[in-house]
Amino acid sequence: MDLISLVFVLSALDPSNFALAFQNVSRLLKPGGLVVLRDYGLDDMAMFRFKPGTKVSDRHYVRHDGTMTYFFTTDEISILASQAGLDVESNEYISRRTVNIKEKIDVSRVFIQTKMRKKFI
């Protein structure tokens, strides 16, 4: 593949499978192929809204419907990419505010946005 997009995919996996997921993505990419990733970042407001009993481990939670949610750091993404043979071109936290005037909600959202390329052999 020339391009793989991972938009809120990794956070749904068990953290023990992150390295394997990165290896599979790398295996599917052609040399020079691109991976774009967007997922939950550390300290996103959703992290603080989970109720007691939903925390599986550090930064790893289970939603009421059984799906997983994990909150990444940029360092963690860089390490996983490097171990899978991917060069990180950009890797940053993106902060946004979600405002709902009618509901009187104004919260900070934090996402990880990363662009990685498979190394040429």
C-alpha positions as CSV (number, residue, x, y, z in Angstrom):
1,M,0.0,0.0,0.0
2,D,1.1,3.6,-0.6
3,L,-1.1,5.1,2.2
4,I,-2.6,3.8,5.4
5,S,-4.9,6.0,7.5
6,L,-5.4,5.2,11.2
7,V,-8.0,7.5,12.5
8,F,-9.0,6.5,16.1
9,V,-8.1,2.9,15.4
10,L,-5.2,2.2,17.7
11,S,-6.9,3.5,20.8
12,A,-9.6,0.7,20.4
13,L,-6.9,-2.0,20.7
14,D,-5.5,-3.5,23.8
15,P,-2.1,-1.8,24.5
16,S,-0.4,-5.2,24.4
17,N,-1.2,-5.3,20.6
18,F,0.1,-1.8,19.7
19,A,3.6,-3.1,18.6
20,L,2.0,-5.8,16.5
21,A,-0.4,-3.3,14.9
22,F,2.6,-1.1,13.9
23,Q,4.5,-4.1,12.5
24,N,1.5,-5.1,10.4
25,V,1.1,-1.6,9.1
26,S,4.7,-1.4,8.2
27,R,4.6,-4.8,6.5
28,L,1.7,-3.7,4.3
29,L,3.4,-0.5,3.2
30,K,5.6,-0.1,0.2
31,P,9.0,1.4,0.8
32,G,8.3,5.2,1.0
33,G,4.6,4.5,1.9
34,L,2.9,6.9,4.2
35,V,0.9,6.3,7.5
36,V,-1.3,9.1,8.9
37,L,-2.5,8.7,12.4
38,R,-5.0,10.6,14.5
39,D,-6.0,9.4,18.0
40,Y,-6.7,10.4,21.5
41,G,-3.9,12.3,23.3
42,L,-2.8,12.3,26.9
43,D,-5.1,14.6,29.0
44,D,-7.9,14.8,26.5
45,M,-11.1,15.7,28.4
46,A,-12.6,12.3,27.6
47,M,-9.9,10.7,29.8
48,F,-11.3,12.6,32.9
49,R,-14.9,11.7,32.2
50,F,-14.6,8.0,32.7
51,K,-16.5,6.8,35.7
52,P,-14.9,4.7,38.5
53,G,-14.4,1.1,37.6
54,T,-13.7,1.8,33.9
55,K,-9.9,2.2,34.2
56,V,-8.2,-1.0,32.9
57,S,-4.6,0.4,33.4
58,D,-2.7,3.6,33.0
59,R,-4.4,5.7,30.3
60,H,-6.4,2.6,29.2
61,Y,-10.2,2.6,29.8
62,V,-13.3,0.6,28.8
63,R,-16.4,2.3,27.6
64,H,-19.9,1.3,28.6
65,D,-20.4,-0.6,25.3
66,G,-17.2,-2.6,25.9
67,T,-15.0,-0.8,23.4
68,M,-11.5,0.3,24.6
69,T,-10.1,3.7,24.7
70,Y,-6.4,4.6,25.2
71,F,-4.7,8.0,25.5
72,F,-1.3,8.2,23.7
73,T,1.8,10.3,24.3
74,T,3.9,11.5,21.3
75,D,7.0,9.7,22.8
76,E,5.0,6.4,22.8
77,I,4.0,6.8,19.1
78,S,7.6,7.6,18.2
79,I,9.0,4.5,19.9
80,L,6.3,2.2,18.3
81,A,7.0,3.7,14.8
82,S,10.8,3.3,15.2
83,Q,10.5,-0.3,16.3
84,A,8.3,-1.0,13.2
85,G,10.8,0.6,10.8
86,L,8.8,3.8,10.2
87,D,10.4,7.3,10.1
88,V,8.3,9.9,12.0
89,E,7.9,13.0,9.9
90,S,5.6,14.8,12.3
91,N,4.2,13.8,15.6
92,E,2.3,16.4,17.7
93,Y,-0.5,17.1,20.1
94,I,-3.4,18.9,18.5
95,S,-5.5,20.9,21.0
96,R,-9.1,21.9,20.2
97,R,-12.0,23.3,22.1
98,T,-15.4,21.7,21.8
99,V,-18.1,24.3,22.5
100,N,-21.8,23.7,22.7
101,I,-23.5,26.9,23.7
102,K,-26.9,25.4,24.1
103,E,-25.6,22.7,26.5
104,K,-23.2,25.2,28.1
105,I,-20.2,22.9,27.4
106,D,-16.7,24.2,26.7
107,V,-14.1,21.5,26.9
108,S,-10.5,21.0,25.8
109,R,-9.8,18.1,23.4
110,V,-6.3,16.7,22.9
111,F,-5.4,14.5,20.0
112,I,-2.2,13.0,18.6
113,Q,-1.5,13.6,14.9
114,T,1.3,11.8,13.3
115,K,2.8,11.3,9.9
116,M,5.2,8.3,9.3
117,R,6.9,6.9,6.3
118,K,8.3,3.4,5.7
119,K,12.0,3.4,5.3
120,F,13.5,2.7,1.9
121,I,15.6,-0.5,2.0
